[in-house]
């Protein structure tokens, strides 16, 4: 009913708008007179602004030099086919992708979209970047010109078919005469498969047109020269002519591929990418509107076109504005409602807001903006609760997609802040929890260097913190003036405020930058140490800084929405390289074996694959422990929901400083209880693997799935992913302890020949059999290695209980660990490791899940607690630590602690737009000693109810714990609850009052203190 109301009101409002109204609208709704004047004044005041102006004008020169006729003719219509892959066919039998017509799959190494058309030098042609073949072989430009109808649009049925031949083989009797010929709908090969060269070209051409339009619009803004506005307006008017008829569905129904999310909807593009191109069109329109005043040359040209083609009346500014308002903006509005324009959350909301401001016609504009917030529209208030987590990410699992929502909604907030006629909503003030989005990517970056390549994100081993954009972080400061955003932006910008917060449209463009500079100079460098991001689901442990540091990144968040079923997968960053690299973005994010069975499945990750089945898709795991102190970090994650039929699926990981060796090592304890088949899969960096302890026999043919199973075929009678392991070598009777050493190959993400980097794995688990095999990461991502070396440790048995214990040692030149031993009693309930370093020091690491049970070792070490650590040098204890325990002793060293803090949640703040605080039934210290620790609440829900403590204040017999500007609400009840006394009765929360909580505690000792 609400949607019908929107459409009806739009029609009503449209009919009431006169040509006089169109003519009176001089400026766009966002790019106002004041903003444009400030921009142009700044280009006169500042050298950097003059350089921007010159660069912008230079970019626009190729476009402004085109004739009006050429610009107008560039815009394709509905009947000019388009798609984003030359051969991918969603309904054809056989291979989904064929690659290049000449060199086949070799082209895929150049990426998902390998062809880059040369629009000016090679119109209507694609050049294969691998074999350099050029397709189509016919002169499609001539055929296109012959097929232009009375509306100026391409109609293949009207084209001159005699032009459809291979120009290199003009003789009709030549068997190659029709080879590679494309009439717009593809060349059909001998197997009946279509190679859609023109379809791909037209997709790219639309983006080329959008880019050129933006360049012209920007050149007008900077210069005020109406010649740029005229050229932009010609493109916009022609786009508005064809846009109402644009519909992707007829091409999607053919099995062609675009960004439609599998629903075959869209207009120019698939529905997802349609958001971006329409937003760009509307933004350009908003920019150049003032440049269409008194532009007689523009209207004379448009009138001439309307006399030559059947495209309706043209020839005045009022008719131009009416055409763009109706043909582009109002058509886009209707397409958003019909979901022809619909992408990842935030996309359609931004498109609507941009179109609304470009329209700038009341009350219509405000009605469209209301849709952005309406429950049956853009639903920003609802999404803030249901899909936006306390770390600042959405409900998607891969970083790029998870961060997207916050960045898009930030643009919506900026648009609204710049439009004084709309006052109903202020996103930043209404939803204080949204502000975490400005810091989330900064916090994700391990050692400040690299955001993990989780899910459909990045590529194999890519080291990049590009998402931690200092300019975006600075926007958080612009909105809130919170100095934390200024500090982070300054640090992320290489300890500089240069260009941060710069506003080209402000009278004082660098006012914010000056404020950030003052704050940043006082803040110092990025803090050392890891983070727990329990909302997103990322546990980071760090030791050291930058390229000289070591970090573990464990993904325990979403395994849905562009994520993979890889709950609790980890990667290890050392020497500036990912040494246990996730595959990253799959070859193609579609339902094909290389994605479904391999990159997008459990077994290709560093995990335990249970009962030969991948993990279940879930929201995330639950934190049981997180503690990071200088030189020592540990976390424990419960991932049972990924395998709900198991008794236990839990991972505990440590990162421990190696002391004088200027390095660190990691420990992995992976406990699995239940089922009958456990396969611990781990891969290191690309490079040769040596081993100690294994007697391997080479499997002559086939894959891990079987000697007769070919590499890469879809799972059929064997487990997913097993056919992707090849070059298999097995030990069918392995020892309980082995060592593997990966020597990182030269060239891996820039590794130089003289950098002798290794990763050693000390495994201390008895397996039934162990295999070493190769597996290929996606081969269509530039820079990805050819293969990765896997170890597959297999255990089987009824009601199986497995504890996989491993120590990972990254090193350069020489190892720093001499030996690793299990010194516990072997019953798997308690784990104790003795790790001897080459410098003579010895570390003892104790893990006791039943923390109240005494753990006593033969070497006179005893502990009552969960985690213990002791370092000895020259036979004497020099360092010790206990977590969640009461005592750790060895000889004369007796470390005491108060133990884990436990209690109940008495009350919580249920206001979804308020701060996150709880009252607990314990008297807690107010001195700041617990600030930064984790409040771990035992809940029954799907989400992790773990929160970082910001402050504690006593309130009577209770303590109030502040967790920052977050909300505990995660949804709304359906059906709604009628309760007039409780305004929050309809909300669903991550936990309930009365739930138990714990706060980890630790005590450490050093002989140096």
HUJOSUL-V291929 format. One record per backbone hydrogen bond with DSSP energy under -0.5 kcal/mol. NH is the residue of the N-H (numbers start at 0). CO is the residue of the C=O. E is the energy in kcal/mol with one decimal. If there is no record, write none. Layout:
nh-><NH	NH>
co-><CO	CO>
e-><E	E>
This chain:
nh-><4	5	6	7	8	9	10	11	12	13	14	15	15	16	16	21	22	23	24	24	25	27	27	28	31	35	36	37	38	39	40	41	42	43	44	45	49	50	51	52	53	54	55	56	57	58	59	60	60	62	63	64	65	70	71	72	73	73	74	74	79	80	82	83	88	89	99	103	105	106	107	108	109	110	113	116	118	121	124	125	127	127	131	134	135	136	139	142	143	144	145	146	146	147	148	151	154	157	158	160	162	163	164	165	166	166	168	173	176	178	180	186	188	188	191	194	195	195	196	199	200	201	202	203	204	205	206	207	208	209	210	211	212	213	214	215	216	217	218	219	220	221	222	223	225	227	228	229	230	231	232	233	234	235	236	237	238	239	240	241	242	243	244	245	245	247	250	251	252	253	254	255	259	262	266	270	271	272	273	274	274	276	277	278	279	280	281	282	283	284	285	286	287	288	290	291	292	294	297	298	299	300	301	302	303	304	305	306	307	308	309	310	319	320	321	322	323	324	325	326	327	328	329	330	331	332	333	334	335	336	337	338	338	339	340	341	341	346	349	350	351	352	353	354	355	356	357	358	359	364	366	367	368	369	370	371	372	372	373	376	377	378	378	379	382	383	384	384	385	386	387	388	388	391	393	396	396	397	401	402	403	404	406	407	408	409	410	411	412	413	414	415	416	417	418	421	422	429	430	433	434	435	436	437	438	439	442	443	444	445	445	447	448	449	450	453	455	456	459	460	461	463	467	468	472	473	474	474	475	475	476	477	478	479	480	482	484	485	486	487	488	489	490	491	492	493	494	494	495	499	501	502	503	505	510	513	514	515	516	517	518	519	520	521	521	522	522	523	530	532	532	533	536	537	538	539	539	540	542	545	547	548	548	549	550	551	552	553	553	554	554	555	555	556	557	558	564	565	567	568	568	570	572	573	573	574	576	578	578	583	584	589	591	594	595	596	597	598	599	600	603	604	606	606	608	608	609	609	610	612	614	615	620	621	623	624	626	628	631	632	633	634	635	636	637	638	638	641	642	642	643	645	646	647	649	650	651	652	653	654	655	656	657	660	661	664	665	666	667	668	669	669	670	670	671	672	673	677	678	679	679	680	680	681	683	687	689	691	695	696	698	699	702	703	703	704	705	708	709	711	712	721	723	724	725	725	728	729	730	733	737	738	739	740	741	742	742	743	743	744	746	747	748	749	750	754	755	756	757	758	759	760	761	761	762	762	763	766	767	768	769	770	771	772	773	774	780	781	783	787	789	789	790	791	792	792	793	793	794	796	799	799	801	803	804	805	806	807	808	809	809	810	812	813	817	817	818	820	822	822	823	830	832	833	834	834	835	835	836	837	839	841	842	843	844	845	846	847	848	850	852	854	855	856	859	861	862	863	864	864	865	865	866	867	868	869	870	871	872	875	877	878	879	880	881	882	883	885	886	887	888	889	890	892	893	894	895	896	898	900	902	904	905	905	906	908	909	913	915	916	917	918	919	920	923	930	931	932	934	935	935	936	936	937	938	944	945	946	948	949	950	952	954	957	958	959	960	960	961	961	962	965	969	970	972	978	981	982	984	986	987	989	993	994	996	997	998	999	1002	1004	1006	1008>
co-><0	1	2	3	4	5	6	7	8	9	10	11	12	12	13	17	18	19	20	21	23	30	285	356	29	31	32	33	34	35	36	37	38	40	40	41	45	46	47	48	49	50	51	52	53	54	55	56	57	59	59	60	62	66	67	68	69	70	70	71	76	78	198	256	95	254	103	99	102	103	104	105	106	107	110	114	116	117	121	134	125	132	127	125	179	179	137	138	139	140	141	142	143	144	152	148	146	154	155	158	159	160	162	176	136	164	165	170	173	175	177	194	186	192	188	186	85	193	194	195	196	197	198	199	200	201	202	203	204	205	206	207	208	209	210	211	212	213	214	215	216	217	218	219	223	224	224	225	226	227	228	229	230	231	232	233	234	235	236	237	238	239	241	241	242	265	247	247	248	250	251	250	257	259	268	264	258	258	269	270	271	272	273	274	275	276	277	278	279	280	281	282	283	284	287	288	289	291	294	294	295	296	297	298	299	300	301	302	303	304	149	308	315	316	317	318	319	320	321	322	323	323	324	325	327	328	329	330	331	332	333	334	335	334	334	270	339	343	345	346	347	348	349	350	351	352	353	354	355	360	362	363	364	365	366	367	368	369	369	373	370	370	373	371	378	379	380	381	381	382	382	386	392	388	401	559	560	560	397	398	399	400	402	403	404	405	406	407	408	409	410	411	412	413	415	418	420	425	426	430	431	432	433	434	435	435	438	439	440	443	449	444	445	445	463	451	561	454	582	581	458	461	464	466	468	469	470	471	471	472	472	473	474	475	476	480	481	481	482	483	484	485	486	487	488	490	489	490	489	496	498	508	501	502	507	509	510	511	512	513	514	515	516	517	518	518	519	519	539	530	537	531	532	532	553	530	537	551	549	446	544	544	545	542	572	540	570	538	551	552	568	536	553	536	535	617	599	563	554	554	565	552	550	571	576	548	573	571	576	452	457	587	589	591	591	592	592	593	594	597	597	601	604	680	606	678	607	612	676	609	564	641	555	637	635	635	633	631	628	654	626	652	624	650	621	636	648	638	638	639	640	642	672	672	670	636	668	634	666	632	664	630	662	657	658	655	807	653	805	651	667	803	649	668	801	647	799	794	608	677	792	606	678	790	788	742	740	738	693	729	727	697	705	721	724	721	702	705	707	722	709	718	720	721	723	773	771	696	769	730	762	691	760	689	758	687	740	741	756	685	750	744	746	746	747	751	753	754	810	741	808	739	759	806	737	760	804	764	793	793	730	791	728	789	725	787	777	779	780	774	772	787	681	770	679	790	768	791	677	675	674	796	671	669	802	667	761	665	759	663	807	757	755	811	815	835	835	833	820	831	831	846	844	820	832	842	818	833	840	815	836	871	834	869	832	867	830	865	828	848	849	862	853	860	856	888	854	886	852	862	882	883	882	845	880	843	878	841	875	872	870	870	1004	868	1002	866	1000	863	863	894	861	892	859	889	891	887	893	885	884	998	996	994	903	918	918	916	907	910	963	914	960	906	958	903	921	927	948	929	946	933	997	934	944	995	936	942	943	934	932	961	961	959	957	954	919	952	917	958	950	959	915	963	987	987	985	976	978	980	981	983	970	967	904	991	902	935	900	933	881	879	877	1005>
e-><-2.1	-2.1	-2.2	-2.9	-2.7	-2.1	-2.3	-2.4	-2.9	-2.7	-2.2	-0.9	-0.6	-0.6	-1.3	-1.6	-2.5	-1.9	-1.1	-0.8	-1.2	-0.8	-0.7	-1.4	-1.5	-2.5	-2.7	-2.5	-2.4	-2.5	-2.5	-2.4	-1.6	-1.1	-1.2	-2.5	-2.0	-2.3	-1.9	-2.5	-2.5	-2.6	-2.6	-2.4	-2.2	-2.0	-1.5	-1.0	-0.7	-0.9	-2.7	-1.8	-0.9	-2.2	-2.4	-2.2	-1.0	-0.8	-0.6	-0.8	-1.6	-0.8	-1.7	-2.6	-1.8	-2.8	-2.8	-1.6	-1.4	-1.2	-1.6	-1.3	-1.9	-1.9	-0.6	-0.6	-0.9	-3.0	-1.4	-3.6	-0.5	-3.0	-1.7	-2.7	-0.6	-2.0	-1.5	-1.5	-3.3	-2.2	-1.9	-0.8	-1.1	-1.0	-3.1	-1.9	-2.1	-2.3	-1.3	-1.0	-1.9	-1.8	-1.5	-3.5	-2.1	-0.6	-2.0	-2.1	-2.3	-0.9	-1.7	-2.3	-0.6	-2.8	-2.1	-2.3	-2.9	-0.6	-1.5	-2.0	-2.2	-2.9	-1.7	-2.2	-2.5	-2.3	-1.5	-2.1	-2.7	-2.4	-2.4	-2.5	-2.7	-2.1	-2.1	-2.3	-2.5	-2.5	-2.3	-2.0	-2.1	-2.5	-2.2	-3.2	-0.5	-1.3	-0.8	-2.6	-1.9	-2.3	-2.6	-1.9	-1.7	-2.6	-2.9	-2.0	-2.7	-2.6	-1.3	-1.6	-2.5	-0.6	-1.1	-0.7	-1.2	-1.3	-1.4	-2.0	-2.8	-0.8	-1.9	-1.6	-2.1	-1.7	-1.4	-2.8	-2.5	-0.6	-2.0	-0.7	-0.8	-1.7	-2.2	-2.0	-2.2	-2.2	-2.7	-2.4	-2.3	-2.2	-2.3	-1.9	-2.1	-1.1	-1.3	-1.6	-1.0	-0.8	-0.8	-1.5	-2.3	-1.7	-2.3	-2.0	-2.0	-2.2	-2.0	-1.3	-1.2	-2.6	-2.5	-1.7	-2.1	-2.9	-2.3	-2.2	-2.3	-3.0	-2.6	-3.0	-1.7	-2.1	-3.2	-1.0	-2.4	-2.3	-2.1	-2.2	-2.2	-1.8	-2.1	-0.6	-0.8	-1.9	-1.8	-1.2	-0.6	-2.6	-1.8	-2.4	-2.5	-2.3	-2.7	-2.5	-2.6	-2.2	-2.0	-2.2	-2.3	-3.1	-1.9	-2.1	-2.2	-2.3	-1.3	-0.9	-0.6	-1.3	-1.5	-1.8	-3.5	-0.7	-1.8	-1.4	-2.6	-2.1	-0.7	-0.8	-2.8	-1.9	-1.6	-0.6	-2.9	-1.6	-1.8	-0.9	-2.3	-0.7	-3.2	-2.6	-0.8	-0.8	-1.6	-2.6	-2.8	-1.8	-1.5	-1.8	-2.8	-2.3	-2.3	-2.6	-2.4	-1.4	-1.6	-1.5	-0.5	-2.9	-2.0	-2.1	-1.3	-1.2	-2.1	-1.5	-1.3	-1.1	-2.2	-1.8	-1.1	-0.7	-2.9	-2.1	-2.5	-1.6	-2.9	-1.7	-2.9	-2.3	-0.6	-0.7	-1.8	-0.7	-1.9	-2.1	-2.2	-2.3	-0.8	-0.7	-0.9	-1.0	-0.9	-2.2	-2.5	-2.0	-2.7	-0.5	-1.2	-1.0	-2.7	-2.2	-2.6	-2.3	-2.6	-2.9	-1.2	-1.1	-1.2	-0.5	-1.4	-1.8	-1.6	-2.0	-0.6	-1.8	-1.6	-1.8	-1.4	-2.6	-2.2	-1.7	-2.0	-3.2	-2.2	-0.8	-0.6	-0.8	-0.8	-0.9	-0.6	-0.5	-3.0	-0.8	-3.3	-1.7	-2.6	-3.1	-0.6	-2.1	-2.5	-0.6	-1.1	-0.5	-1.8	-2.5	-2.3	-2.2	-2.4	-2.6	-0.5	-0.5	-2.6	-2.2	-0.8	-1.0	-0.7	-2.5	-0.6	-2.6	-3.2	-0.7	-2.4	-1.8	-2.8	-0.6	-2.5	-0.8	-1.8	-3.6	-0.6	-0.5	-2.1	-2.4	-2.2	-1.7	-2.9	-1.8	-0.7	-2.1	-2.2	-2.2	-0.5	-2.0	-1.8	-0.6	-0.6	-3.2	-0.6	-0.6	-3.4	-2.0	-0.5	-3.1	-3.0	-2.2	-3.0	-1.5	-2.6	-3.2	-2.1	-1.8	-2.7	-2.1	-2.5	-2.7	-3.1	-0.7	-2.9	-2.1	-0.5	-1.2	-0.6	-2.1	-2.4	-1.6	-2.5	-2.3	-2.7	-2.3	-2.2	-2.4	-2.8	-2.7	-3.3	-1.0	-1.9	-2.2	-2.5	-1.7	-3.0	-2.9	-0.5	-2.6	-2.7	-0.6	-2.8	-2.4	-3.2	-3.0	-2.0	-0.5	-3.0	-3.1	-0.8	-2.0	-1.4	-0.5	-2.4	-2.8	-0.6	-2.7	-2.9	-0.6	-2.4	-0.8	-1.9	-0.8	-1.6	-1.4	-0.6	-1.9	-1.2	-1.4	-1.8	-1.1	-0.6	-2.5	-2.3	-2.5	-2.8	-0.5	-1.9	-2.1	-2.3	-2.8	-3.0	-2.4	-0.6	-0.7	-2.4	-2.6	-2.4	-1.7	-0.6	-1.6	-1.1	-1.8	-1.0	-1.5	-2.9	-2.0	-2.4	-3.0	-0.5	-3.2	-2.2	-0.7	-2.9	-0.6	-2.4	-1.6	-2.2	-2.2	-2.7	-2.0	-3.2	-2.2	-0.6	-0.6	-2.3	-2.6	-3.7	-0.5	-2.9	-3.0	-2.6	-0.6	-2.9	-0.6	-2.9	-2.0	-2.7	-0.7	-3.2	-2.7	-0.7	-2.4	-2.2	-3.0	-3.1	-0.6	-0.5	-2.1	-2.5	-2.9	-0.5	-2.9	-1.6	-2.1	-0.5	-2.5	-0.7	-2.5	-2.5	-2.6	-0.5	-3.0	-2.2	-0.6	-3.2	-2.4	-1.7	-2.4	-2.9	-2.9	-2.1	-2.8	-3.0	-2.9	-0.8	-1.3	-2.2	-3.1	-0.6	-3.1	-1.5	-2.0	-2.6	-2.5	-0.5	-0.6	-1.4	-0.7	-1.9	-2.1	-2.3	-2.1	-2.8	-2.9	-2.8	-2.0	-3.0	-1.3	-2.6	-2.3	-2.4	-2.6	-2.2	-2.9	-1.5	-2.1	-2.6	-2.9	-0.6	-2.3	-0.6	-3.5	-0.5	-1.9	-0.6	-2.1	-1.8	-2.6	-0.6	-3.0	-1.4	-2.2	-0.7	-1.6	-3.0	-0.9	-1.8	-3.0	-2.5	-1.7	-0.8	-1.0	-3.1	-2.1	-3.5	-0.8	-2.8	-0.7	-2.6	-2.5	-0.7	-0.6	-1.1	-2.3	-2.9	-3.2	-1.3	-2.2	-2.5	-2.0	-1.7	-3.7	-2.9	-0.6	-2.7	-0.6	-3.3	-2.4	-3.3	-1.2	-3.3	-0.8	-0.7	-0.6	-1.6	-1.6	-2.9	-2.1	-2.5	-1.9	-2.4	-2.0	-2.2	-0.6	-2.0	-2.9	-2.4	-1.3>
